[in-house]
Every structure is written in C-alpha cells, then in structure tokens.
C-alpha cells in the first residue's frame, strides 16, 4: 500500500499513524518514543510530544535518515524566535507551536536529541534547523499519506481545519545526472519563524502560513523550509535556502511563484499565471525542481525534481479531487486555502499510487 487517508485526533496521533504507514512501505523505524525536549520559551511551557526516526535505503543505494517530532505548545527546533521581539502575536504565543517538525541527517544515534542526529541540518554552528507544519491544534479532519512507486518519496497532506491545508515531504529527489546525495525535506513553514496563522501581519505578509510559510523560501530569507543533501564541490552537507551550509531551493513551488514578480527569477511564472487555458479549461501540471548553487560561483545546477509532486492552478478543481492522466491518478490540493490569501488560486497535485 502506498496511499492512505483518514482523520486524526492530533499531531501525536498523526505521527504514530505515519510511522505505521512508513514501516508498511519499506522504511525502517529506528525509534518512536515520547519526547519532551525543552528549549527556552517565553511562557516556560516546554511542550510534550513524540519523536520518530526513520531510515531507508533508496533504489540508487542512497541511505536516507529523517527525524520528526510532534509537539503540543512547545519549541520544536533549537533555532527559534523565542529570544527577541514581542511576546505575543495577537492572542497567541508565537515562540511556541503545535505541529510536526522535520529535518534530515546522515545517521541515527539513540543517545542524541531528536533534532541533532549525526549530520543534522544546522545553522552553521550548533543550532538545529529544519521545517514544520504548525497551528495544528486539535482534531485533524483529514490527512493523506502518499508514497512514490518505489517508496523513496513520502508526501503528507494535512487538512488541519475545514478547507485549510499544510504539507510536509521527505525522501529522495529524482536526480539529474550522477552525484552523491539527493535526500530532501520540505514543509509549509521553516524552523525559525514557526508562527501561528492568527499572528499579526508583517510587511504585508502573514506570519506562518502566509506568504512566508508556503515555502521553499525566496532568496531574501536565510531560514530554510527545504533542504537537499549533496556531496559536491568538496562539501558534503545539507544545502538549504539558508546560506550557512550552502544554498539550494525548489523552483516552481508555490511560494517562489508568488515572489517571482519581486525577484524576477522564476521562468514558470507566466505559464502558471496564465492557466487554466481559457480555450479548454485545462490546468497544466508543472514539475517542482530542486537546484543547488555551486561553491564560489553564481551558477546553479539543477539537482532533480520531486517525482510524485506537481504544481498547478486549482480554479477548476475541488479540494482532494482526483484527476486521471493516462494511467496515473493525481490528487489536487490548495497550497493553503482558496479564500484567505493572494495565493488562493495555486495548488499542488500529488500522484496517488495504490
């Protein structure tokens, strides 16, 4: 089975269900355990939750390690925004979240904290980084687990409240060329700005799952919501949208399209803004490519694409609608929601393999 849908009582229950799904689809569960890791918070609340560590040897023999933690009213990562700025955003604490965090590593050590596993994503020093979904505060009405045909790529879609969605994904990209690495992780929010949706606006951007949170973050932001591991240019580490350990981003994902008119670097902007086709109502699906900036240059190399993910306009599709293209079935979701932000027309499609 490479597809599952259902409901969940909360983030810990969702993580437990994901662990079962992963094991059923070829992943090794290194640990699923209660985790009450503490970081400084404004309120003194430390949060409670569970940690999950999984690994898999991909079809090309790449060994992948990913680490996840579900938390209720806590700090997920070492790098967070709890030490400066205002204590509150609206009536919500914005240094503490309820959600699931995710990062990659190159190994597993049961004696290490969940987010500082061997070869973990970091800020160039010691603080852990990664990506997350947030503001998932209660019962989850719908979730969808997707796994690629070879189970090397996993995508999790979450309808955390009626009509509003978040996602996270991890695994191996479909590599272009021959190089070592290709593990990736990506989610709707980064590890440094995990604000709640009801937070105040900042420079016209809604903190959390607003412009800043759909990401594969634009080049002006140094905090990642995506990362690719690569051993290239005499440097083996997680390349992020942050610039501490290298630089990588996923072009074509929804956020970059939104920012393209500002930064002028996304060639697909015109294609997706002019779909669906006014003659036949068809909305083309575009691949989501990862690219890596090469050391010491301004040149980029296309790393590959996320095999079972596409982006598209959703004007003519319902939430979770199935679209059959040849022998493939794709499910369509909003990037966040249809009505509350300027990206309401954009969505993602995930290949359903059963």
C-alpha positions in Angstrom: 0.0 0.0 0.0 1.4 3.4 -0.9 -1.7 5.6 -0.1 -3.7 6.2 3.0 -6.3 8.7 4.1 -8.2 9.2 7.3 -8.7 11.5 10.3 -6.6 12.0 13.4 -7.1 13.1 17.0 -4.0 15.4 16.8 -0.3 15.7 15.9 0.9 12.9 18.1 -1.7 10.5 16.7 -0.8 11.6 13.2 2.9 10.9 13.7 2.0 7.5 15.1 -0.1 6.7 12.0 2.7 8.0 9.7 5.2 5.6 11.5 2.9 2.7 10.7 2.5 3.8 7.1 6.2 4.2 6.6 7.1 0.7 8.0 4.4 -0.8 5.8 6.1 0.8 2.8 9.7 -0.2 3.3 11.1 2.3 5.8 12.9 1.2 9.0 11.6 2.7 12.2 14.6 3.4 14.4 12.6 4.9 17.2 9.1 6.1 18.1 9.1 7.4 21.7 7.8 10.1 24.0 10.0 13.2 23.7 9.8 16.2 26.0 12.9 18.1 24.7 13.0 21.5 26.2 14.2 24.9 24.8 13.8 28.4 26.3 10.3 29.7 25.8 8.6 32.9 26.8 6.0 31.2 28.9 8.0 28.5 30.4 5.9 25.8 28.7 8.1 23.1 27.4 5.6 21.2 25.3 5.0 17.5 25.1 5.2 15.1 22.2 6.8 12.2 20.4 9.8 11.7 18.2 10.1 9.5 15.2 13.4 8.5 13.5 13.2 6.6 10.2 15.7 5.4 7.5 15.6 3.8 4.1 18.0 2.7 1.5 16.7 4.2 -1.8 16.7 2.4 -5.1 20.0 4.0 -6.1 21.6 2.8 -2.8 21.4 6.3 -1.1 20.8 5.7 2.6 18.3 8.3 3.9 17.7 9.4 7.5 14.9 11.6 8.6 13.8 12.8 12.1 10.4 14.1 13.1 8.8 15.4 16.3 5.2 16.1 17.1 4.8 18.7 19.8 1.9 20.5 21.6 2.6 24.1 22.7 6.4 23.8 22.6 9.6 24.7 20.7 10.4 22.2 18.0 13.9 23.3 16.9 16.9 24.8 18.6 16.8 27.7 16.2 13.6 29.6 17.0 12.3 33.1 17.5 11.7 33.0 21.2 14.5 35.2 22.5 13.7 38.5 21.0 10.7 40.5 19.7 7.2 40.7 21.1 6.0 38.1 23.5 2.6 37.8 21.8 1.3 37.9 18.3 -2.4 38.7 18.5 -3.5 36.5 21.4 -1.2 33.6 20.5 2.3 32.9 21.7 4.5 32.9 18.6 7.5 31.2 20.1 5.6 28.0 20.7 3.7 25.9 18.2 1.6 22.8 18.0 2.7 20.9 14.9 5.3 18.5 13.5 8.9 19.3 12.8 11.1 17.5 10.3 14.8 17.5 9.5 17.3 15.3 7.7 20.6 13.8 9.0 23.2 11.3 7.8 22.9 8.9 10.6 21.0 7.8 13.7 22.1 7.8 17.3 19.6 6.9 20.0 21.6 8.9 22.6 21.3 12.2 20.7 18.3 14.7 20.8 15.7 14.2 18.1 16.9 17.2 16.0 20.7 16.9 16.4 21.3 13.5 14.9 24.6 12.7 13.2 25.0 15.1 10.2 21.9 17.0 11.1 20.7 20.3 9.5 22.1 23.2 11.4 22.7 27.0 11.2 26.4 26.7 10.5 27.1 26.4 14.2 25.2 24.0 16.6 21.6 25.1 16.4 19.3 22.6 14.7 17.1 23.6 11.7 14.5 22.1 9.6 10.9 22.6 8.5 7.5 22.1 10.0 3.7 22.3 9.9 2.2 24.5 12.6 -1.0 25.6 14.2 -2.4 22.1 14.0 -4.1 22.5 17.4 -6.8 19.9 17.6 -8.5 17.1 15.7 -7.3 16.8 12.2 -10.4 16.2 10.0 -8.4 14.7 7.0 -4.9 13.6 6.2 -3.4 11.9 3.2 -0.2 9.9 3.1 1.4 9.3 -0.3 4.4 7.3 -1.2 6.1 7.1 -4.6 6.1 3.9 -6.7 9.5 2.8 -5.2 8.5 4.3 -1.7 11.6 6.6 -1.8 9.5 9.8 -1.5 6.8 10.4 1.0 4.3 13.3 1.0 1.9 14.1 3.8 -1.1 16.4 3.2 -3.0 17.7 6.2 -6.4 19.4 6.3 -5.9 20.8 9.8 -9.2 22.6 9.8 -12.0 22.9 7.2 -10.7 23.9 3.8 -7.1 24.8 5.1 -4.1 22.6 4.3 -0.5 22.1 5.1 2.0 19.6 4.0 5.5 18.2 4.5 7.5 15.7 2.5 10.8 13.9 2.5 12.8 11.3 0.6 14.9 11.2 -2.5 14.5 13.5 -5.4 14.7 12.2 -9.0 18.3 13.2 -9.6 19.5 14.8 -12.8 23.0 13.4 -13.6 25.2 11.3 -11.3 26.1 12.8 -7.9 26.1 11.7 -4.3 23.1 12.7 -2.2 19.6 13.8 -3.2 17.8 13.4 0.1 15.4 16.3 0.7 12.8 17.5 3.1 10.3 20.3 2.7 7.3 21.8 4.5 5.0 24.8 4.7 7.0 26.6 7.4 10.6 26.9 8.4 12.2 26.3 11.7 13.0 30.0 12.6 9.6 31.6 12.0 7.1 28.9 13.1 4.4 31.5 13.8 0.7 30.7 14.2 -1.7 31.6 11.5 -3.5 34.2 13.6 -0.3 36.2 14.1 -0.2 39.8 13.1 0.9 40.8 9.7 4.5 42.0 8.9 5.3 43.9 5.8 2.1 42.7 4.2 3.0 39.0 4.9 1.0 36.8 7.2 3.5 35.2 9.6 3.5 31.4 9.4 1.3 30.1 6.7 1.0 33.2 4.8 3.4 34.3 2.1 6.4 33.4 4.2 5.1 29.9 5.1 4.3 28.2 1.8 7.9 28.0 1.0 10.7 26.7 -0.3 11.7 30.2 0.8 12.7 33.0 -1.6 16.3 34.1 -1.7 15.8 37.1 0.5 15.2 34.9 3.5 18.0 32.9 5.1 15.9 30.4 7.0 15.1 27.2 5.3 11.8 25.4 4.8 13.5 23.0 2.5 16.9 21.3 2.1 18.8 19.0 -0.2 21.8 16.9 0.9 24.6 16.8 -1.6 28.3 15.9 -1.7 29.6 18.2 -4.3 32.3 20.9 -4.7 34.3 19.3 -1.8 31.4 20.0 0.5 29.1 17.3 1.9 26.1 18.7 3.8 22.5 19.9 3.7 22.1 22.7 1.2 19.3 25.0 2.3 17.5 28.2 1.5 19.6 29.5 4.4 23.2 30.3 3.4 25.1 28.8 6.3 26.0 25.5 4.7 25.4 26.1 1.0 22.4 27.2 -0.9 19.5 25.3 -2.6 15.9 25.9 -3.3 13.0 24.3 -5.0 12.0 26.3 -8.0 8.4 26.2 -9.1 6.9 25.6 -5.7 4.0 27.9 -4.9 5.9 30.4 -2.8 8.6 31.1 -5.4 5.9 31.8 -8.0 4.4 34.4 -5.6 7.7 36.1 -5.2 8.9 35.8 -8.8 7.5 39.2 -9.8 9.6 40.7 -7.0 12.8 38.8 -7.5 12.3 38.2 -11.2 13.9 34.7 -11.2 11.2 32.2 -11.9 10.7 31.4 -15.6 7.5 29.5 -15.0 5.6 32.5 -13.5 3.9 33.3 -16.8 3.0 29.7 -17.5 1.1 29.1 -14.3 -0.4 32.6 -14.1 -2.0 32.1 -17.5 -3.5 28.8 -16.7 -6.0 27.2 -16.8 -6.3 27.5 -20.6 -9.2 29.7 -21.4 -10.0 27.6 -24.5 -10.3 24.2 -22.8 -10.2 24.9 -19.0 -7.1 22.6 -18.7 -4.6 23.5 -16.0 -1.1 22.1 -16.8 0.9 20.4 -14.0 4.5 21.5 -13.6 7.3 19.7 -12.0 8.9 21.1 -8.8 12.7 21.2 -9.4 15.4 21.5 -6.9 18.5 23.4 -7.7 21.8 23.9 -5.9 24.2 26.9 -6.0 27.7 25.9 -6.8 30.5 26.8 -4.4 32.3 30.0 -5.2 30.1 30.9 -8.2 26.8 32.4 -9.1 26.0 29.4 -11.2 23.3 26.9 -10.3 22.9 23.2 -11.1 19.6 21.5 -11.5 19.6 18.8 -8.9 16.4 17.0 -9.9 12.7 17.1 -9.2 10.2 15.6 -6.7 8.9 12.7 -8.6 5.3 12.5 -7.3 4.6 16.2 -6.9 3.3 18.8 -9.3 2.1 22.4 -9.1 -0.9 23.9 -10.9 -3.8 26.3 -10.7 -6.8 24.9 -9.0 -9.5 27.2 -10.3 -11.5 24.3 -11.8 -10.7 21.6 -9.2 -12.3 20.7 -5.9 -10.2 20.0 -2.8 -8.7 16.5 -2.9 -10.2 15.9 -6.3 -8.8 13.1 -8.3 -7.5 13.8 -11.8 -6.7 10.8 -14.2 -4.0 11.4 -16.7 -3.3 8.3 -18.7 -2.5 5.5 -16.3 -1.8 8.0 -13.4 -4.2 9.4 -10.8 -3.3 12.7 -9.2 -5.0 14.3 -6.2 -5.3 18.1 -6.1 -5.0 20.3 -3.0 -4.8 24.1 -2.4 -1.4 25.4 -1.4 -3.1 26.6 1.8 -6.7 27.6 1.2 -8.9 29.0 -1.5 -10.1 32.3 0.0 -7.9 34.0 2.5 -4.7 35.0 0.7 -3.3 36.1 -2.6 -2.2 32.5 -3.5 -5.7 31.1 -3.3 -5.6 30.0 -6.9 -2.5 28.0 -6.6 -2.3 24.3 -5.6 -0.3 21.2 -5.7 -1.0 17.8 -7.1 0.3 14.5 -5.6 0.4 11.2 -7.5 -1.7 8.6 -5.9 -0.2 5.1 -6.1 -2.3 2.2 -5.0 
